[in-house]
């Protein structure tokens, strides 16, 4: 989290506390530039994922039950903003620095924030 703090409009995952212990299955950030950032990082050989692109209430079974777009605006916004960065046991500090460096470059050179 520390290396990504203050970069662009990125919203980081909650910090670990005595009551919050992440399992590190995914490392998910949020940015309104999600699609552009994903494309940029993949162009640099950094694989990213969008694991939950459609909120539950907009999936077919729930739409059939009468749920509709606009009903849960926070979930819909998050679905458009979440991006999973690489997270695996073999990730090195060098890998993390490479990823963070390119995220910084994206916001400085592409978005110009």
PyMOL commands that set and color helices and strands:
alter all, ss='L'
color gray80, all
select helices_A, chain A and resi 2-4+34-43+56-58+60-64+73-81+93-110
alter helices_A, ss='H'
color red, helices_A
select strands_A, chain A and resi 27-30+82-85
alter strands_A, ss='S'
color yellow, strands_A
deselect
rebuild
show_as cartoon
